[in-house]
Amino acid sequence: MNAKRTASMRDDRKVNVKVKLALLWVALMFLYIYNDVFSFFQPGHVAELVEGQLGGVEFTQTVLAAAAALMALPSIMVLLSLTLRARPNRLVNIIVGIFHVAVLVGTQFVGESGVWLYWRFYEVLEALFLVLIIWTAWTWPAVESVGQEPASRPTTT
């Protein structure tokens, strides 16, 4: 048996920016989904949906197509975040993130009065994740130019 103990460090690798962005979009989708699912438990909510309206908003083909396109964006952003090159990736994440913030703010003035606490809780989380998406894309680290030596890392023995 080796009585000597050696100190070891845990491997804590940095997560790639593309993966961070994709995961943030996935998390945002889950928040959207759970927020809508929980709304089914509000008294009278399902009855209004069956009637084709909710909170005074009538569900027309146009409204539902727009909602489908809006909710498809996060799924598309998962793919784009993982596949686009850094420069367009950064730009698209910032633009779509800001667009979703605008939608979140805009929806505060449409629909039901007396919004339930769970709904506000999810909206705060959605806003937080959107800010994280925009911030992560905005602060995307620049790559050192070709020909420069990378900064050396201290070695541990």
Protein Blocks (a to p, Z undefined) as FASTA:
>chain_A
ZZbdcddddddddddfklmmmmmmmmmmmmmmmmmmmmmmpghklmmmmnopaehiacdf
klmmmmmmmmmmmmmmmmmmmmmcfklmmmmmmmmmmmmmmmmmmmmmgcjehiafklmm
mmmmmmmmmmmmmmmmmmoccdddehiacddddddZZ
